[in-house]
Amino acid sequence: MKAKSQQHYLAHGPVMNERGPLVAAVAALAFGLLVSVLATPYGLGVTPDSVIYLHAADSLRHGTGFCVPAYDGTPQPLTHYPPLYPGTIALVSHFGLDLMSAARAISLMLSAANITAVMVATYFF
C-alpha cells in the first residue's frame, strides 16, 4: 500500500486541499497588513512630495480645486504632480478621517491589493 502512495506522489506531486491557496492568500494578506500597520505606528513618513499631495487634497476637500501654496502663500494650480492620489485622499477624508489617516488607509488598501495581485499571479501563472 505504501508503494502505491509513493507512486501516486511521484506521478502527481503533493495533493493540496482546494482551499489551500485561499488560506495561503488570506494569511499572506493578513501578515502583510499587520507588517504595514506595525511599521507605521506614528503614521506615514512625510516627504516634500507628500506635503504637496496633502495640500492638494486639502484644497480639493475645501472646494478650491487642485491647488497648492506658492512660495508667497498664494494658491497655484497643481500642475507638476498627478491628481489621482490627492483626489483619492480627499475622497476618503470625506468619510470622517483627517488627511494623514486617509492617506494611511489608502496605503493599507493598496498594500492589500498588491499582495492579492501577487498571490493571484503566483497561483494562476
Rosetta blueprint (number, residue, H / E / L):
1 M L
2 K H
3 A H
4 K H
5 S H
6 Q H
7 Q H
8 H H
9 Y H
10 L H
11 A H
12 H H
13 G L
14 P L
15 V L
16 M L
17 N L
18 E L
19 R L
20 G H
21 P H
22 L H
23 V H
24 A H
25 A H
26 V H
27 A H
28 A H
29 L H
30 A H
31 F H
32 G H
33 L H
34 L H
35 V H
36 S H
37 V H
38 L H
39 A H
40 T L
41 P L
42 Y L
43 G L
44 L L
45 G L
46 V L
47 T L
48 P H
49 D H
50 S H
51 V H
52 I H
53 Y H
54 L H
55 H H
56 A H
57 A H
58 D H
59 S H
60 L H
61 R H
62 H L
63 G L
64 T L
65 G L
66 F L
67 C E
68 V E
69 P E
70 A L
71 Y L
72 D L
73 G L
74 T L
75 P E
76 Q E
77 P E
78 L L
79 T L
80 H L
81 Y L
82 P L
83 P L
84 L H
85 Y H
86 P H
87 G H
88 T H
89 I H
90 A H
91 L H
92 V H
93 S H
94 H L
95 F L
96 G L
97 L L
98 D L
99 L H
100 M H
101 S H
102 A H
103 A H
104 R H
105 A H
106 I H
107 S H
108 L H
109 M H
110 L H
111 S H
112 A H
113 A H
114 N H
115 I H
116 T H
117 A H
118 V H
119 M H
120 V H
121 A H
122 T H
123 Y H
124 F H
125 F L
